[in-house]
Amino acid sequence: MNPVMENHTLRNLKARVSRMFLRSRTYPERKLNFYFLSTGRVGTRFFSRALDTATNARVLHQPGPQLKETVVRDVVSTYVNNPARFAGLSVHDYPRLEEKILKQMTLPFDVYGDTLNHMFPFGLMLYKYFGPERLRLIHLIRHPVTCGRSTLMVERDDVPDGGRFEELRPPEFLVGNTSAEKTASIWNGVNGMIRKQFELIDDSRVCKVIRLEDVSLDMVEDLFQFLGLEGFDEEKISGLMGNKSHSVRHSHVDLLSSEKKDATVDELRTIHRLCTPLAEQYGYNQRFEEILESF
């Protein structure tokens, strides 16, 4: 046998054995799994901390094992270029994704939550894997201008430590020549893909959309109920809402420095123009000038 093929076969065998072992270790009392689907730069760190105060759950921010970019990119490419095949994809088609899920299912908690940004392409597959009784999906969205401003500070091409678009994002969602155009493409592409998955699932028991701008005690309490979480503590949640430390609120705006280039007004206007049609579907109807006044 060719040595390369032999190594590949050995890796597949080890992976199958690993998944079989993990299946035997899954926590039998697990009632619900939930996942946040988002572009990133939308407040997932806060929500993971707030929901992890529940007495019957474990909620993790960006938990491992991390998925390889090739997995995310393959699913996004299929979604863009072959929608019919995308609708038929299964968790079992992606062993690394299944292994990640199985490892999470070994945790001894009634409810498990995950705010990993890279889970956004897998909502439909998760629905087919868990079924409506054991899954909840949260589409967390943020205004494209404020989300885009944060994205540009970290991922833009035209700063010494930038150029991370190609590293972090699927190429199908990087349409445009400038950093602002690519940022708008990311926002439209990711949120549009989540929206399409929710349409295909079409189950209000499973899918919920929330906007970062609407965060309140009532919203978090409503999330507790939707996700089957127990032990809502108003004092704890209020403390987290007012906490601006890095561990709770990862704000790139607060970390501006000579290495972190802020977006220009023209860049933000470009993002607003390109994202307005989809943004309006989520109730974002402000004029661009009104948005700037909030900065």
C-alpha positions, 0 to 999 in steps of 0.5 A: 500500500502507498505510505500516504494512503496507509497513513490516511487509512490509519488516521481514519481508523483512529478517528472511528475508534475515538468516536466510538469511545466518545459515544460510550461516554456521553452523559445520558441525562443531557436534556438540551444542547444550544449553539449561538450562530453569528459573525463574531464581534457580537457579544458572545463572550458576555452571553456565555458568561451570563448564561453560564450562571445557570445552575443546570448548565455549562456554557462555554465561549469558543470551546475546543476542540477547534474546527479546522478552517477547511471544514467551515470553508467546505460547508460554506462553499457547498452552501454557495455553489450547491444549495441542494447538496448543502440541504442534505449535509449531515454531521456524519459527513464531517468527522471532526465536527462529530467528534467535537459534538461527542466530546461536548456530550460527555460533560455531566450537565443537563444543558450544554451551550456553545458560543463558538463563532465558527458554528454558524454553517452547521445549524441545519446539520445540528438540527438533523443530528439532535432533533427539535427536542434536544436542540436550540439555536440562537442567531445573535446579530449586531448592527452591521456598522458597529459590528463592521467597525470591530471587525475592521480593527482586527481583520483589515488588510491595510495595517501591519498586523492585519490581513486576517480576512483570508485566514479567518473567513471563507473566500465566498464571503470576501467579495470586494476590493477594499477592507470595508467591502469585504467586511460588509460581505462577511456580515451579509454572507454569514447572517444570510446563511444563518437566516437561510438555515432558519428558514429550512428548519422552520421551527420556532421551538428551536430557532430564536433571533436576538439583537445585541442592541436589545440586551436587557435583564428581560431578554436574558431571563427570556433566554433562560426560559427558551434554553431550559436554564434554571437559577436566573439571578438578576443580581449576577446578570446585572453585574455582568451587564455593567462589567466592561472587563476583557473577560466579559466584554471583549471590546476592540474599540476600547483597545484602540492603539497605534496598531489598531486602526479605527474605521473611517467614516467612508468605510462605515458608510460603505458597510451601511450601504452594502448591508442595508437590505439585509439589515432592514430585515432585522429592524435596523432602519437607522439613517447612517448619521444617526448611527455615527452619533451613537459612537 
